[in-house]
Amino acid sequence: MSEANLDEFLEKFKEEEGLLAFMAISAQGYENLAMDIADMRRYILQQKDIILYYEESLTNAPDDVGLPTE
């Protein structure tokens, strides 16, 4: 899309989607958004690793045979 075909694009978009909305973000805002998404991705991957560690620990844990019961 460019200035030359903006009107054509808008008409076609309105016909196909019915609703037109715009969102604007500054260069600094885009950079902040990208950094936040990268931090969320890092956190999620860390949590997945922690969960995997505990799942493997529980799978390889010795049986409870011989432990006192209440």
All heavy atoms as TSV, in Angstrom:
chain	resi	resn	atom	element	x	y	z
A	1	MET	N	N	0.840	-1.163	0.000
A	1	MET	CA	C	0.000	0.000	0.000
A	1	MET	C	C	0.891	1.233	0.000
A	1	MET	O	O	1.912	1.274	0.673
A	1	MET	CB	C	-0.887	-0.013	1.243
A	1	MET	CG	C	-1.817	1.164	1.300
A	1	MET	SD	S	-2.982	1.087	2.651
A	1	MET	CE	C	-1.946	1.450	4.020
A	2	SER	N	N	0.497	2.211	-0.756
A	2	SER	CA	C	1.221	3.473	-0.813
A	2	SER	C	C	0.195	4.599	-0.931
A	2	SER	O	O	-1.007	4.356	-1.008
A	2	SER	CB	C	2.179	3.487	-2.004
A	2	SER	OG	O	1.431	3.467	-3.204
A	3	GLU	N	N	0.679	5.811	-0.935
A	3	GLU	CA	C	-0.227	6.961	-1.080
A	3	GLU	C	C	-0.996	6.894	-2.396
A	3	GLU	O	O	-2.142	7.305	-2.470
A	3	GLU	CB	C	0.563	8.270	-1.010
A	3	GLU	CG	C	0.997	8.635	0.387
A	3	GLU	CD	C	1.634	10.003	0.433
A	3	GLU	OE1	O	1.038	10.963	-0.091
A	3	GLU	OE2	O	2.731	10.098	0.997
A	4	ALA	N	N	-0.361	6.340	-3.416
A	4	ALA	CA	C	-0.986	6.281	-4.734
A	4	ALA	C	C	-2.235	5.394	-4.744
A	4	ALA	O	O	-3.208	5.691	-5.443
A	4	ALA	CB	C	0.016	5.779	-5.769
A	5	ASN	N	N	-2.237	4.317	-3.973
A	5	ASN	CA	C	-3.384	3.414	-4.009
A	5	ASN	C	C	-4.119	3.340	-2.662
A	5	ASN	O	O	-4.854	2.391	-2.402
A	5	ASN	CB	C	-2.952	2.024	-4.453
A	5	ASN	CG	C	-2.009	1.358	-3.488
A	5	ASN	OD1	O	-1.548	1.961	-2.541
A	5	ASN	ND2	N	-1.707	0.104	-3.742
A	6	LEU	N	N	-3.950	4.346	-1.819
A	6	LEU	CA	C	-4.570	4.355	-0.503
A	6	LEU	C	C	-6.093	4.316	-0.597
A	6	LEU	O	O	-6.742	3.510	0.083
A	6	LEU	CB	C	-4.117	5.573	0.303
A	6	LEU	CG	C	-4.756	5.738	1.677
A	6	LEU	CD1	C	-4.395	4.557	2.573
A	6	LEU	CD2	C	-4.331	7.050	2.314
A	7	ASP	N	N	-6.674	5.152	-1.412
A	7	ASP	CA	C	-8.133	5.191	-1.531
A	7	ASP	C	C	-8.691	3.851	-2.013
A	7	ASP	O	O	-9.700	3.365	-1.489
A	7	ASP	CB	C	-8.572	6.314	-2.482
A	7	ASP	CG	C	-8.278	7.690	-1.904
A	7	ASP	OD1	O	-8.274	7.811	-0.652
A	7	ASP	OD2	O	-8.060	8.630	-2.681
A	8	GLU	N	N	-8.034	3.260	-2.996
A	8	GLU	CA	C	-8.470	1.963	-3.513
A	8	GLU	C	C	-8.381	0.889	-2.420
A	8	GLU	O	O	-9.295	0.078	-2.245
A	8	GLU	CB	C	-7.587	1.563	-4.701
A	8	GLU	CG	C	-7.918	0.227	-5.298
A	8	GLU	CD	C	-6.933	-0.152	-6.403
A	8	GLU	OE1	O	-6.379	0.755	-7.067
A	8	GLU	OE2	O	-6.726	-1.366	-6.580
A	9	PHE	N	N	-7.290	0.907	-1.672
A	9	PHE	CA	C	-7.124	-0.056	-0.588
A	9	PHE	C	C	-8.210	0.098	0.464
A	9	PHE	O	O	-8.799	-0.887	0.914
A	9	PHE	CB	C	-5.745	0.107	0.059
A	9	PHE	CG	C	-5.592	-0.686	1.325
A	9	PHE	CD1	C	-5.327	-2.045	1.276
A	9	PHE	CD2	C	-5.741	-0.073	2.565
A	9	PHE	CE1	C	-5.203	-2.789	2.447
A	9	PHE	CE2	C	-5.622	-0.807	3.730
A	9	PHE	CZ	C	-5.346	-2.165	3.670
A	10	LEU	N	N	-8.497	1.338	0.866
A	10	LEU	CA	C	-9.509	1.581	1.894
A	10	LEU	C	C	-10.887	1.098	1.451
A	10	LEU	O	O	-11.622	0.479	2.237
A	10	LEU	CB	C	-9.551	3.061	2.260
A	10	LEU	CG	C	-8.316	3.603	2.990
A	10	LEU	CD1	C	-8.427	5.099	3.196
A	10	LEU	CD2	C	-8.106	2.882	4.309
A	11	GLU	N	N	-11.254	1.357	0.216
A	11	GLU	CA	C	-12.546	0.901	-0.293
A	11	GLU	C	C	-12.631	-0.622	-0.310
A	11	GLU	O	O	-13.619	-1.210	0.118
A	11	GLU	CB	C	-12.802	1.470	-1.695
A	11	GLU	CG	C	-13.121	2.940	-1.715
A	11	GLU	CD	C	-14.359	3.280	-0.898
A	11	GLU	OE1	O	-15.365	2.525	-0.963
A	11	GLU	OE2	O	-14.303	4.290	-0.171
A	12	LYS	N	N	-11.595	-1.255	-0.801
A	12	LYS	CA	C	-11.577	-2.713	-0.865
A	12	LYS	C	C	-11.623	-3.314	0.542
A	12	LYS	O	O	-12.356	-4.277	0.791
A	12	LYS	CB	C	-10.325	-3.195	-1.603
A	12	LYS	CG	C	-10.250	-4.687	-1.776
A	12	LYS	CD	C	-9.013	-5.094	-2.558
A	12	LYS	CE	C	-8.947	-6.604	-2.698
A	12	LYS	NZ	N	-7.745	-7.059	-3.367
A	13	PHE	N	N	-10.889	-2.737	1.467
A	13	PHE	CA	C	-10.874	-3.226	2.836
A	13	PHE	C	C	-12.252	-3.091	3.477
A	13	PHE	O	O	-12.716	-4.010	4.154
A	13	PHE	CB	C	-9.825	-2.462	3.650
A	13	PHE	CG	C	-9.580	-3.056	5.003
A	13	PHE	CD1	C	-8.641	-4.051	5.168
A	13	PHE	CD2	C	-10.283	-2.612	6.117
A	13	PHE	CE1	C	-8.403	-4.609	6.417
A	13	PHE	CE2	C	-10.063	-3.159	7.363
A	13	PHE	CZ	C	-9.127	-4.159	7.518
A	14	LYS	N	N	-12.906	-1.951	3.278
A	14	LYS	CA	C	-14.242	-1.739	3.841
A	14	LYS	C	C	-15.242	-2.741	3.277
A	14	LYS	O	O	-16.107	-3.228	3.998
A	14	LYS	CB	C	-14.720	-0.317	3.568
A	14	LYS	CG	C	-14.039	0.726	4.415
A	14	LYS	CD	C	-14.555	2.109	4.062
A	14	LYS	CE	C	-13.790	3.191	4.764
A	14	LYS	NZ	N	-14.235	4.543	4.377
A	15	GLU	N	N	-15.135	-3.052	1.995
A	15	GLU	CA	C	-16.040	-4.031	1.374
A	15	GLU	C	C	-15.833	-5.420	1.961
A	15	GLU	O	O	-16.796	-6.131	2.230
A	15	GLU	CB	C	-15.809	-4.076	-0.138
A	15	GLU	CG	C	-16.321	-2.880	-0.892
A	15	GLU	CD	C	-15.941	-2.924	-2.366
A	15	GLU	OE1	O	-15.459	-3.987	-2.828
A	15	GLU	OE2	O	-16.104	-1.900	-3.034
A	16	GLU	N	N	-14.579	-5.808	2.170
A	16	GLU	CA	C	-14.276	-7.155	2.646
A	16	GLU	C	C	-14.488	-7.305	4.152
A	16	GLU	O	O	-14.990	-8.321	4.609
A	16	GLU	CB	C	-12.835	-7.525	2.302
A	16	GLU	CG	C	-12.609	-7.686	0.816
A	16	GLU	CD	C	-11.151	-7.942	0.474
A	16	GLU	OE1	O	-10.310	-8.019	1.399
A	16	GLU	OE2	O	-10.847	-8.047	-0.729
A	17	GLU	N	N	-14.116	-6.308	4.918
A	17	GLU	CA	C	-14.139	-6.423	6.378
A	17	GLU	C	C	-15.307	-5.699	7.023
A	17	GLU	O	O	-15.722	-6.050	8.113
A	17	GLU	CB	C	-12.827	-5.903	6.979
A	17	GLU	CG	C	-11.595	-6.615	6.491
A	17	GLU	CD	C	-11.573	-8.091	6.846
A	17	GLU	OE1	O	-12.092	-8.464	7.917
A	17	GLU	OE2	O	-11.033	-8.868	6.041
A	18	GLY	N	N	-15.811	-4.683	6.393
A	18	GLY	CA	C	-16.953	-3.959	6.920
A	18	GLY	C	C	-16.618	-2.874	7.919
A	18	GLY	O	O	-17.342	-1.913	8.065
A	19	LEU	N	N	-15.539	-3.018	8.632
A	19	LEU	CA	C	-15.180	-2.051	9.661
A	19	LEU	C	C	-13.728	-1.651	9.473
A	19	LEU	O	O	-12.879	-2.491	9.198
A	19	LEU	CB	C	-15.370	-2.673	11.052
A	19	LEU	CG	C	-15.068	-1.789	12.246
A	19	LEU	CD1	C	-16.021	-0.589	12.271
A	19	LEU	CD2	C	-15.198	-2.585	13.522
A	20	LEU	N	N	-13.479	-0.392	9.618
A	20	LEU	CA	C	-12.130	0.118	9.426
A	20	LEU	C	C	-11.672	0.791	10.709
A	20	LEU	O	O	-12.375	1.613	11.274
A	20	LEU	CB	C	-12.106	1.127	8.272
A	20	LEU	CG	C	-10.771	1.740	7.902
A	20	LEU	CD1	C	-9.808	0.665	7.420
A	20	LEU	CD2	C	-10.947	2.793	6.829
A	21	ALA	N	N	-10.521	0.416	11.211
A	21	ALA	CA	C	-9.957	1.011	12.419
A	21	ALA	C	C	-8.465	1.222	12.214
A	21	ALA	O	O	-7.806	0.437	11.535
A	21	ALA	CB	C	-10.192	0.101	13.612
A	22	PHE	N	N	-7.956	2.272	12.797
A	22	PHE	CA	C	-6.541	2.585	12.696
A	22	PHE	C	C	-5.916	2.579	14.078
A	22	PHE	O	O	-6.557	2.916	15.067
A	22	PHE	CB	C	-6.320	3.977	12.079
A	22	PHE	CG	C	-6.658	4.050	10.628
A	22	PHE	CD1	C	-7.894	4.504	10.213
A	22	PHE	CD2	C	-5.737	3.658	9.672
A	22	PHE	CE1	C	-8.210	4.568	8.873
A	22	PHE	CE2	C	-6.048	3.722	8.324
A	22	PHE	CZ	C	-7.290	4.179	7.935
A	23	MET	N	N	-4.657	2.205	14.132
A	23	MET	CA	C	-3.898	2.256	15.368
A	23	MET	C	C	-2.534	2.839	15.034
A	23	MET	O	O	-1.916	2.449	14.043
A	23	MET	CB	C	-3.728	0.849	15.944
A	23	MET	CG	C	-3.075	0.842	17.291
A	23	MET	SD	S	-2.916	-0.821	17.920
A	23	MET	CE	C	-1.172	-1.057	17.700
A	24	ALA	N	N	-2.094	3.759	15.847
A	24	ALA	CA	C	-0.794	4.384	15.602
A	24	ALA	C	C	0.108	4.138	16.800
A	24	ALA	O	O	-0.346	4.047	17.937
A	24	ALA	CB	C	-0.966	5.885	15.390
A	25	ILE	N	N	1.396	3.989	16.525
A	25	ILE	CA	C	2.374	3.773	17.579
A	25	ILE	C	C	3.661	4.476	17.166
A	25	ILE	O	O	4.035	4.464	15.999
A	25	ILE	CB	C	2.592	2.261	17.829
A	25	ILE	CG1	C	3.430	2.025	19.064
A	25	ILE	CG2	C	3.181	1.584	16.632
A	25	ILE	CD1	C	3.426	0.585	19.525
A	26	SER	N	N	4.302	5.099	18.135
A	26	SER	CA	C	5.543	5.814	17.846
A	26	SER	C	C	6.687	4.806	17.719
A	26	SER	O	O	6.551	3.635	18.085
A	26	SER	CB	C	5.858	6.799	18.975
A	26	SER	OG	O	6.143	6.087	20.168
A	27	ALA	N	N	7.801	5.282	17.233
A	27	ALA	CA	C	8.971	4.410	17.106
A	27	ALA	C	C	9.412	3.923	18.487
A	27	ALA	O	O	9.732	2.743	18.668
A	27	ALA	CB	C	10.103	5.149	16.409
A	28	GLN	N	N	9.406	4.803	19.478
A	28	GLN	CA	C	9.772	4.413	20.840
A	28	GLN	C	C	8.748	3.440	21.414
A	28	GLN	O	O	9.103	2.469	22.081
A	28	GLN	CB	C	9.881	5.652	21.748
A	28	GLN	CG	C	10.314	5.321	23.165
A	28	GLN	CD	C	11.701	4.698	23.225
A	28	GLN	OE1	O	12.619	5.168	22.582
A	28	GLN	NE2	N	11.847	3.646	24.009
A	29	GLY	N	N	7.471	3.672	21.132
A	29	GLY	CA	C	6.424	2.763	21.586
A	29	GLY	C	C	6.579	1.377	20.970
A	29	GLY	O	O	6.379	0.365	21.644
A	30	TYR	N	N	6.934	1.330	19.701
A	30	TYR	CA	C	7.153	0.053	19.024
A	30	TYR	C	C	8.341	-0.679	19.641
A	30	TYR	O	O	8.300	-1.892	19.866
A	30	TYR	CB	C	7.378	0.274	17.531
A	30	TYR	CG	C	7.550	-1.010	16.770
A	30	TYR	CD1	C	6.453	-1.787	16.441
A	30	TYR	CD2	C	8.812	-1.460	16.410
A	30	TYR	CE1	C	6.607	-2.983	15.753
A	30	TYR	CE2	C	8.983	-2.651	15.730
A	30	TYR	CZ	C	7.872	-3.406	15.398
A	30	TYR	OH	O	8.030	-4.582	14.731
A	31	GLU	N	N	9.395	0.060	19.948
A	31	GLU	CA	C	10.569	-0.547	20.570
A	31	GLU	C	C	10.208	-1.112	21.949
A	31	GLU	O	O	10.603	-2.231	22.300
A	31	GLU	CB	C	11.687	0.483	20.696
A	31	GLU	CG	C	12.973	-0.088	21.247
A	31	GLU	CD	C	14.090	0.942	21.304
A	31	GLU	OE1	O	14.072	1.907	20.526
A	31	GLU	OE2	O	14.996	0.758	22.145
A	32	ASN	N	N	9.439	-0.349	22.727
A	32	ASN	CA	C	9.009	-0.822	24.046
A	32	ASN	C	C	8.146	-2.073	23.926
A	32	ASN	O	O	8.291	-3.016	24.703
A	32	ASN	CB	C	8.240	0.265	24.788
A	32	ASN	CG	C	9.116	1.436	25.181
A	32	ASN	OD1	O	10.333	1.333	25.221
A	32	ASN	ND2	N	8.494	2.566	25.453
A	33	LEU	N	N	7.249	-2.079	22.960
A	33	LEU	CA	C	6.383	-3.234	22.734
A	33	LEU	C	C	7.207	-4.462	22.372
A	33	LEU	O	O	6.986	-5.553	22.894
A	33	LEU	CB	C	5.376	-2.917	21.619
A	33	LEU	CG	C	4.385	-4.011	21.244
A	33	LEU	CD1	C	3.481	-4.345	22.426
A	33	LEU	CD2	C	3.566	-3.578	20.042
A	34	ALA	N	N	8.178	-4.300	21.503
A	34	ALA	CA	C	9.041	-5.410	21.094
A	34	ALA	C	C	9.833	-5.944	22.282
A	34	ALA	O	O	9.975	-7.164	22.450
A	34	ALA	CB	C	9.983	-4.958	19.979
A	35	MET	N	N	10.338	-5.058	23.129
A	35	MET	CA	C	11.097	-5.490	24.307
A	35	MET	C	C	10.197	-6.228	25.297
A	35	MET	O	O	10.595	-7.237	25.885
A	35	MET	CB	C	11.760	-4.289	24.991
A	35	MET	CG	C	12.836	-3.627	24.141
A	35	MET	SD	S	14.227	-4.716	23.777
A	35	MET	CE	C	14.958	-4.847	25.375
A	36	ASP	N	N	8.972	-5.735	25.486
A	36	ASP	CA	C	8.025	-6.399	26.393
A	36	ASP	C	C	7.677	-7.793	25.895
A	36	ASP	O	O	7.601	-8.742	26.678
A	36	ASP	CB	C	6.752	-5.565	26.549
A	36	ASP	CG	C	6.975	-4.309	27.371
A	36	ASP	OD1	O	8.006	-4.220	28.066
A	36	ASP	OD2	O	6.104	-3.405	27.306
A	37	ILE	N	N	7.465	-7.935	24.603
A	37	ILE	CA	C	7.144	-9.245	24.031
A	37	ILE	C	C	8.329	-10.191	24.191
A	37	ILE	O	O	8.159	-11.368	24.525
A	37	ILE	CB	C	6.717	-9.108	22.559
A	37	ILE	CG1	C	5.345	-8.413	22.489
A	37	ILE	CG2	C	6.679	-10.457	21.862
A	37	ILE	CD1	C	4.902	-8.045	21.088
A	38	ALA	N	N	9.543	-9.682	23.986
A	38	ALA	CA	C	10.738	-10.514	24.163
A	38	ALA	C	C	10.869	-10.961	25.620
A	38	ALA	O	O	11.213	-12.113	25.894
A	38	ALA	CB	C	11.984	-9.749	23.723
A	39	ASP	N	N	10.570	-10.061	26.561
A	39	ASP	CA	C	10.624	-10.426	27.985
A	39	ASP	C	C	9.572	-11.477	28.325
A	39	ASP	O	O	9.848	-12.414	29.082
A	39	ASP	CB	C	10.426	-9.195	28.867
A	39	ASP	CG	C	11.647	-8.306	28.930
A	39	ASP	OD1	O	12.754	-8.779	28.585
A	39	ASP	OD2	O	11.501	-7.127	29.331
A	40	MET	N	N	8.369	-11.332	27.788
A	40	MET	CA	C	7.322	-12.325	28.037
A	40	MET	C	C	7.722	-13.680	27.466
A	40	MET	O	O	7.518	-14.712	28.097
A	40	MET	CB	C	5.983	-11.871	27.440
A	40	MET	CG	C	5.311	-10.788	28.230
A	40	MET	SD	S	3.633	-10.444	27.696
A	40	MET	CE	C	3.910	-9.731	26.084
A	41	ARG	N	N	8.302	-13.685	26.286
A	41	ARG	CA	C	8.736	-14.936	25.654
A	41	ARG	C	C	9.809	-15.612	26.510
A	41	ARG	O	O	9.761	-16.804	26.759
A	41	ARG	CB	C	9.271	-14.658	24.254
A	41	ARG	CG	C	9.693	-15.912	23.512
A	41	ARG	CD	C	10.165	-15.571	22.095
A	41	ARG	NE	N	10.420	-16.765	21.344
A	41	ARG	CZ	C	11.551	-17.483	21.414
A	41	ARG	NH1	N	12.528	-17.093	22.202
A	41	ARG	NH2	N	11.699	-18.568	20.703
A	42	ARG	N	N	10.786	-14.827	26.983
A	42	ARG	CA	C	11.840	-15.353	27.837
A	42	ARG	C	C	11.245	-15.952	29.112
A	42	ARG	O	O	11.594	-17.064	29.518
A	42	ARG	CB	C	12.828	-14.249	28.198
A	42	ARG	CG	C	13.940	-14.690	29.137
A	42	ARG	CD	C	14.698	-13.496	29.731
A	42	ARG	NE	N	13.846	-12.465	30.304
A	42	ARG	CZ	C	13.234	-12.551	31.497
A	42	ARG	NH1	N	13.357	-13.620	32.237
A	42	ARG	NH2	N	12.494	-11.549	31.935
A	43	TYR	N	N	10.319	-15.245	29.730
A	43	TYR	CA	C	9.695	-15.720	30.964
A	43	TYR	C	C	8.934	-17.026	30.727
A	43	TYR	O	O	9.052	-17.977	31.514
A	43	TYR	CB	C	8.752	-14.637	31.506
A	43	TYR	CG	C	8.018	-15.062	32.746
A	43	TYR	CD1	C	8.649	-15.069	33.984
A	43	TYR	CD2	C	6.701	-15.473	32.675
A	43	TYR	CE1	C	7.974	-15.468	35.122
A	43	TYR	CE2	C	6.016	-15.877	33.810
A	43	TYR	CZ	C	6.664	-15.871	35.032
A	43	TYR	OH	O	6.003	-16.274	36.143
A	44	ILE	N	N	8.177	-17.086	29.651
A	44	ILE	CA	C	7.402	-18.301	29.337
A	44	ILE	C	C	8.335	-19.483	29.099
A	44	ILE	O	O	8.093	-20.586	29.585
A	44	ILE	CB	C	6.464	-18.059	28.138
A	44	ILE	CG1	C	5.343	-17.100	28.540
A	44	ILE	CG2	C	5.903	-19.362	27.602
A	44	ILE	CD1	C	4.529	-16.569	27.383
A	45	LEU	N	N	9.409	-19.271	28.357
A	45	LEU	CA	C	10.359	-20.353	28.111
A	45	LEU	C	C	11.025	-20.818	29.410
A	45	LEU	O	O	11.225	-22.017	29.614
A	45	LEU	CB	C	11.413	-19.921	27.090
A	45	LEU	CG	C	10.900	-19.728	25.666
A	45	LEU	CD1	C	12.001	-19.157	24.775
A	45	LEU	CD2	C	10.351	-21.016	25.088
A	46	GLN	N	N	11.334	-19.882	30.300
A	46	GLN	CA	C	11.902	-20.263	31.592
A	46	GLN	C	C	10.908	-21.094	32.394
A	46	GLN	O	O	11.285	-22.091	33.019
A	46	GLN	CB	C	12.284	-19.018	32.398
A	46	GLN	CG	C	13.555	-18.350	31.944
A	46	GLN	CD	C	13.851	-17.094	32.741
A	46	GLN	OE1	O	12.978	-16.514	33.389
A	46	GLN	NE2	N	15.097	-16.658	32.692
A	47	GLN	N	N	9.644	-20.689	32.390
A	47	GLN	CA	C	8.630	-21.420	33.138
A	47	GLN	C	C	8.444	-22.824	32.574
A	47	GLN	O	O	8.269	-23.788	33.318
A	47	GLN	CB	C	7.302	-20.668	33.140
A	47	GLN	CG	C	7.342	-19.361	33.894
A	47	GLN	CD	C	7.791	-19.525	35.325
A	47	GLN	OE1	O	7.259	-20.336	36.065
A	47	GLN	NE2	N	8.806	-18.772	35.718
A	48	LYS	N	N	8.490	-22.946	31.255
A	48	LYS	CA	C	8.370	-24.266	30.639
A	48	LYS	C	C	9.520	-25.168	31.056
A	48	LYS	O	O	9.327	-26.356	31.336
A	48	LYS	CB	C	8.309	-24.136	29.108
A	48	LYS	CG	C	6.994	-23.562	28.613
A	48	LYS	CD	C	7.037	-23.275	27.141
A	48	LYS	CE	C	6.860	-24.536	26.333
A	48	LYS	NZ	N	6.734	-24.281	24.897
A	49	ASP	N	N	10.735	-24.611	31.131
A	49	ASP	CA	C	11.893	-25.386	31.568
A	49	ASP	C	C	11.749	-25.827	33.025
A	49	ASP	O	O	12.093	-26.957	33.381
A	49	ASP	CB	C	13.186	-24.584	31.387
A	49	ASP	CG	C	13.609	-24.467	29.933
A	49	ASP	OD1	O	13.132	-25.282	29.104
A	49	ASP	OD2	O	14.401	-23.564	29.624
A	50	ILE	N	N	11.255	-24.945	33.875
A	50	ILE	CA	C	11.057	-25.282	35.283
A	50	ILE	C	C	10.022	-26.397	35.418
A	50	ILE	O	O	10.225	-27.366	36.163
A	50	ILE	CB	C	10.633	-24.035	36.084
A	50	ILE	CG1	C	11.809	-23.061	36.173
A	50	ILE	CG2	C	10.118	-24.413	37.474
A	50	ILE	CD1	C	11.454	-21.696	36.711
A	51	ILE	N	N	8.923	-26.281	34.689
A	51	ILE	CA	C	7.883	-27.311	34.734
A	51	ILE	C	C	8.429	-28.646	34.257
A	51	ILE	O	O	8.195	-29.687	34.869
A	51	ILE	CB	C	6.656	-26.880	33.907
A	51	ILE	CG1	C	5.959	-25.707	34.588
A	51	ILE	CG2	C	5.695	-28.042	33.691
A	51	ILE	CD1	C	4.922	-25.012	33.737
A	52	LEU	N	N	9.185	-28.632	33.167
A	52	LEU	CA	C	9.787	-29.853	32.646
A	52	LEU	C	C	10.731	-30.476	33.674
A	52	LEU	O	O	10.722	-31.692	33.888
A	52	LEU	CB	C	10.535	-29.564	31.345
A	52	LEU	CG	C	11.190	-30.753	30.669
A	52	LEU	CD1	C	10.135	-31.783	30.266
A	52	LEU	CD2	C	11.977	-30.291	29.452
A	53	TYR	N	N	11.521	-29.657	34.343
A	53	TYR	CA	C	12.441	-30.152	35.373
A	53	TYR	C	C	11.668	-30.876	36.478
A	53	TYR	O	O	12.030	-31.983	36.879
A	53	TYR	CB	C	13.244	-28.992	35.960
A	53	TYR	CG	C	14.033	-29.387	37.189
A	53	TYR	CD1	C	15.230	-30.079	37.068
A	53	TYR	CD2	C	13.560	-29.081	38.461
A	53	TYR	CE1	C	15.948	-30.455	38.193
A	53	TYR	CE2	C	14.270	-29.450	39.591
A	53	TYR	CZ	C	15.457	-30.133	39.453
A	53	TYR	OH	O	16.166	-30.515	40.565
A	54	TYR	N	N	10.596	-30.253	36.981
A	54	TYR	CA	C	9.832	-30.874	38.053
A	54	TYR	C	C	9.091	-32.122	37.581
A	54	TYR	O	O	8.980	-33.093	38.326
A	54	TYR	CB	C	8.873	-29.873	38.695
A	54	TYR	CG	C	9.583	-28.943	39.643
A	54	TYR	CD1	C	9.710	-27.594	39.362
A	54	TYR	CD2	C	10.147	-29.430	40.812
A	54	TYR	CE1	C	10.372	-26.747	40.228
A	54	TYR	CE2	C	10.823	-28.591	41.687
A	54	TYR	CZ	C	10.926	-27.247	41.392
A	54	TYR	OH	O	11.600	-26.425	42.249
A	55	GLU	N	N	8.579	-32.109	36.366
A	55	GLU	CA	C	7.912	-33.305	35.840
A	55	GLU	C	C	8.896	-34.470	35.751
A	55	GLU	O	O	8.567	-35.597	36.119
A	55	GLU	CB	C	7.299	-33.023	34.472
A	55	GLU	CG	C	6.042	-32.199	34.529
A	55	GLU	CD	C	5.496	-31.870	33.143
A	55	GLU	OE1	O	6.217	-32.046	32.143
A	55	GLU	OE2	O	4.332	-31.429	33.088
A	56	GLU	N	N	10.095	-34.201	35.269
A	56	GLU	CA	C	11.107	-35.259	35.172
A	56	GLU	C	C	11.551	-35.717	36.560
A	56	GLU	O	O	11.789	-36.897	36.784
A	56	GLU	CB	C	12.297	-34.775	34.354
A	56	GLU	CG	C	11.991	-34.645	32.883
A	56	GLU	CD	C	13.144	-34.087	32.075
A	56	GLU	OE1	O	14.190	-33.724	32.681
A	56	GLU	OE2	O	13.017	-34.006	30.849
A	57	SER	N	N	11.658	-34.794	37.503
A	57	SER	CA	C	12.040	-35.151	38.865
A	57	SER	C	C	11.005	-36.067	39.497
A	57	SER	O	O	11.345	-37.025	40.182
A	57	SER	CB	C	12.206	-33.898	39.724
A	57	SER	OG	O	13.272	-33.124	39.252
A	58	LEU	N	N	9.730	-35.765	39.280
A	58	LEU	CA	C	8.668	-36.590	39.854
A	58	LEU	C	C	8.597	-37.949	39.175
A	58	LEU	O	O	8.310	-38.953	39.812
A	58	LEU	CB	C	7.324	-35.875	39.745
A	58	LEU	CG	C	7.169	-34.645	40.645
A	58	LEU	CD1	C	5.860	-33.940	40.348
A	58	LEU	CD2	C	7.263	-35.020	42.107
A	59	THR	N	N	8.856	-37.992	37.892
A	59	THR	CA	C	8.819	-39.253	37.153
A	59	THR	C	C	9.944	-40.182	37.606
A	59	THR	O	O	9.756	-41.378	37.730
A	59	THR	CB	C	8.953	-38.992	35.639
A	59	THR	OG1	O	7.915	-38.112	35.228
A	59	THR	CG2	C	8.857	-40.280	34.852
A	60	ASN	N	N	11.098	-39.616	37.897
A	60	ASN	CA	C	12.267	-40.407	38.282
A	60	ASN	C	C	12.407	-40.565	39.796
A	60	ASN	O	O	13.389	-41.119	40.265
A	60	ASN	CB	C	13.541	-39.774	37.722
A	60	ASN	CG	C	13.525	-39.750	36.200
A	60	ASN	OD1	O	12.950	-40.629	35.571
A	60	ASN	ND2	N	14.141	-38.740	35.619
A	61	ALA	N	N	11.441	-40.074	40.565
A	61	ALA	CA	C	11.516	-40.146	42.021
A	61	ALA	C	C	11.308	-41.581	42.484
A	61	ALA	O	O	10.572	-42.356	41.875
A	61	ALA	CB	C	10.453	-39.245	42.638
A	62	PRO	N	N	11.972	-41.964	43.578
A	62	PRO	CA	C	11.761	-43.311	44.107
A	62	PRO	C	C	10.335	-43.463	44.641
A	62	PRO	O	O	9.673	-42.483	44.966
A	62	PRO	CB	C	12.787	-43.409	45.240
A	62	PRO	CG	C	13.143	-42.011	45.578
A	62	PRO	CD	C	12.924	-41.193	44.339
A	63	ASP	N	N	9.895	-44.709	44.732
A	63	ASP	CA	C	8.550	-44.973	45.242
A	63	ASP	C	C	8.452	-44.577	46.715
A	63	ASP	O	O	9.453	-44.458	47.413
A	63	ASP	CB	C	8.200	-46.458	45.092
A	63	ASP	CG	C	8.047	-46.846	43.635
A	63	ASP	OD1	O	7.759	-45.953	42.822
A	63	ASP	OD2	O	8.229	-48.036	43.315
A	64	ASP	N	N	7.234	-44.434	47.189
A	64	ASP	CA	C	6.988	-44.075	48.574
A	64	ASP	C	C	6.981	-45.288	49.501
A	64	ASP	O	O	6.561	-45.192	50.640
A	64	ASP	CB	C	5.654	-43.329	48.695
A	64	ASP	CG	C	5.703	-41.965	48.026
A	64	ASP	OD1	O	6.821	-41.454	47.828
A	64	ASP	OD2	O	4.632	-41.410	47.729
A	65	VAL	N	N	7.443	-46.423	49.030
A	65	VAL	CA	C	7.453	-47.646	49.833
A	65	VAL	C	C	8.341	-47.446	51.051
A	65	VAL	O	O	9.461	-46.974	50.951
A	65	VAL	CB	C	7.933	-48.850	48.991
A	65	VAL	CG1	C	8.020	-50.097	49.851
A	65	VAL	CG2	C	7.042	-49.046	47.797
A	66	GLY	N	N	7.806	-47.788	52.229
A	66	GLY	CA	C	8.582	-47.693	53.448
A	66	GLY	C	C	8.428	-46.382	54.178
A	66	GLY	O	O	8.921	-46.212	55.284
A	67	LEU	N	N	7.772	-45.391	53.566
A	67	LEU	CA	C	7.561	-44.129	54.249
A	67	LEU	C	C	6.389	-44.253	55.211
A	67	LEU	O	O	5.408	-44.942	54.925
A	67	LEU	CB	C	7.290	-43.001	53.235
A	67	LEU	CG	C	8.446	-42.628	52.324
A	67	LEU	CD1	C	8.003	-41.556	51.339
A	67	LEU	CD2	C	9.629	-42.116	53.123
A	68	PRO	N	N	6.450	-43.592	56.345
A	68	PRO	CA	C	5.336	-43.685	57.303
A	68	PRO	C	C	4.077	-43.032	56.726
A	68	PRO	O	O	4.148	-42.054	55.984
A	68	PRO	CB	C	5.840	-42.917	58.517
A	68	PRO	CG	C	6.998	-42.097	58.047
A	68	PRO	CD	C	7.532	-42.758	56.813
A	69	THR	N	N	2.932	-43.579	57.071
A	69	THR	CA	C	1.655	-43.014	56.647
A	69	THR	C	C	0.974	-42.424	57.858
A	69	THR	O	O	1.229	-42.800	58.991
A	69	THR	CB	C	0.747	-44.099	56.023
A	69	THR	OG1	O	0.568	-45.132	56.977
A	69	THR	CG2	C	1.376	-44.651	54.760
A	70	GLU	N	N	0.104	-41.511	57.639
A	70	GLU	CA	C	-0.597	-40.849	58.741
A	70	GLU	C	C	-1.716	-41.685	59.264
A	70	GLU	O	O	-2.372	-42.430	58.719
A	70	GLU	CB	C	-1.133	-39.506	58.269
A	70	GLU	CG	C	-0.004	-38.553	57.949
A	70	GLU	CD	C	-0.531	-37.215	57.484
A	70	GLU	OE1	O	-1.466	-36.682	58.096
A	70	GLU	OE2	O	-0.013	-36.707	56.500
